[in-house]
Amino acid sequence: MLSEYVPILVFLGLAILMSVFVLLASKLLSFFLGVNKNNAEKLSPYECGFEAFEDARMKFDVRFYLVAILFIVLDLEVAFLFPWAVVFQKLGWASFIAMGLFLFLLLLGFVYEWKKGALEWE
């Protein structure tokens, strides 16, 4: 029984060794071959080159959060719907009803965001 896990352990060992090797090689190459020219713009706290307009702790409009929720809802739908569709014929009616319930709950989330105005930009 333990012999069945040997290929997995060998694969994990090789993956760890290759990861460490690539990390060390990149560090050594960047140390010897990398160009490090620091200037005032590169060392400034803002990458865009100019100072910030307002305080970083300002409040965001709630629509940004609602759009993020909508993205998560649609992302979850795709993540669960695709594998289900691949094996749909083997699962039967119970899985069809369960997926229908899942899609109905996602539709409720979409309608909630629509009613809250997350899809309307002014």
C-alpha positions as CSV (number, residue, x, y, z in Angstrom):
1,M,0.0,0.0,0.0
2,L,2.8,2.4,0.8
3,S,4.4,1.7,-2.6
4,E,1.4,3.4,-4.3
5,Y,2.5,6.7,-2.8
6,V,6.1,6.6,-3.9
7,P,5.5,8.3,-7.3
8,I,3.7,11.1,-5.5
9,L,6.5,11.6,-3.0
10,V,9.1,11.5,-5.8
11,F,7.1,14.1,-7.8
12,L,6.8,16.3,-4.7
13,G,10.5,16.0,-4.0
14,L,11.4,16.9,-7.5
15,A,9.0,19.9,-7.5
16,I,10.5,21.2,-4.3
17,L,14.1,20.7,-5.5
18,M,13.3,22.4,-8.8
19,S,11.6,25.3,-7.0
20,V,14.5,25.9,-4.7
21,F,17.0,25.6,-7.7
22,V,15.1,28.1,-9.8
23,L,14.7,30.5,-6.9
24,L,18.4,30.4,-6.0
25,A,19.5,30.6,-9.7
26,S,17.3,33.7,-10.3
27,K,18.7,35.4,-7.1
28,L,22.3,34.6,-8.2
29,L,21.8,35.8,-11.8
30,S,20.1,39.0,-10.7
31,F,22.9,39.7,-8.2
32,F,25.6,39.2,-10.9
33,L,23.9,40.4,-14.0
34,G,21.2,42.7,-12.8
35,V,21.4,46.5,-13.2
36,N,20.5,48.5,-10.1
37,K,20.2,52.2,-10.8
38,N,18.3,53.9,-8.1
39,N,16.9,57.4,-8.7
40,A,14.5,59.7,-6.9
41,E,11.4,58.5,-8.9
42,K,12.2,54.9,-8.4
43,L,12.6,55.3,-4.6
44,S,9.5,57.5,-4.2
45,P,6.6,55.9,-2.3
46,Y,4.2,56.3,-5.2
47,E,4.8,54.3,-8.4
48,C,2.8,56.6,-10.6
49,G,5.2,59.5,-10.2
50,F,3.0,62.0,-8.4
51,E,1.7,62.5,-4.9
52,A,-1.7,61.1,-3.8
53,F,-4.7,63.3,-4.2
54,E,-6.6,62.3,-1.1
55,D,-6.3,60.3,2.1
56,A,-5.9,56.5,1.5
57,R,-8.6,55.9,4.2
58,M,-11.4,57.7,2.3
59,K,-14.8,55.9,2.0
60,F,-15.6,54.1,-1.2
61,D,-19.0,54.0,-2.8
62,V,-21.0,50.9,-1.9
63,R,-21.4,50.1,-5.6
64,F,-17.7,49.1,-5.8
65,Y,-18.5,46.4,-3.2
66,L,-21.6,45.3,-5.0
67,V,-19.7,44.9,-8.3
68,A,-17.2,42.8,-6.4
69,I,-20.0,40.6,-5.1
70,L,-21.4,40.3,-8.6
71,F,-18.0,39.2,-9.9
72,I,-17.8,36.5,-7.2
73,V,-21.3,35.3,-7.9
74,L,-20.5,34.9,-11.6
75,D,-17.1,33.4,-10.9
76,L,-18.7,30.8,-8.6
77,E,-21.3,30.0,-11.2
78,V,-18.7,29.2,-13.9
79,A,-16.6,27.2,-11.4
80,F,-19.4,24.9,-10.4
81,L,-21.4,24.8,-13.6
82,F,-18.7,23.7,-16.0
83,P,-17.7,20.4,-14.2
84,W,-21.4,19.7,-13.6
85,A,-22.1,20.1,-17.3
86,V,-19.3,17.7,-18.2
87,V,-20.7,14.8,-16.2
88,F,-24.4,15.8,-16.4
89,Q,-25.7,12.6,-18.0
90,K,-24.1,10.4,-15.4
91,L,-25.5,12.2,-12.3
92,G,-29.3,12.0,-12.7
93,W,-32.2,14.1,-11.6
94,A,-31.0,14.8,-8.1
95,S,-28.0,16.7,-9.4
96,F,-30.3,18.5,-11.9
97,I,-32.5,19.8,-9.1
98,A,-29.5,20.7,-6.9
99,M,-28.0,22.7,-9.8
100,G,-31.3,24.4,-10.5
101,L,-31.5,25.4,-6.8
102,F,-27.9,26.7,-7.0
103,L,-28.7,28.8,-10.2
104,F,-31.8,30.1,-8.6
105,L,-29.8,31.3,-5.5
106,L,-27.3,33.0,-7.9
107,L,-30.2,34.6,-9.7
108,L,-31.5,36.0,-6.4
109,G,-28.1,37.5,-5.8
110,F,-28.1,39.1,-9.2
111,V,-31.6,40.5,-8.7
112,Y,-30.5,41.9,-5.3
113,E,-27.6,43.7,-6.9
114,W,-29.8,45.0,-9.7
115,K,-32.4,46.3,-7.2
116,K,-29.6,48.0,-5.2
117,G,-28.4,49.8,-8.3
118,A,-25.0,48.2,-8.6
119,L,-25.3,47.9,-12.4
120,E,-26.2,51.6,-12.9
121,W,-23.3,54.0,-13.2
122,E,-23.9,57.7,-13.3
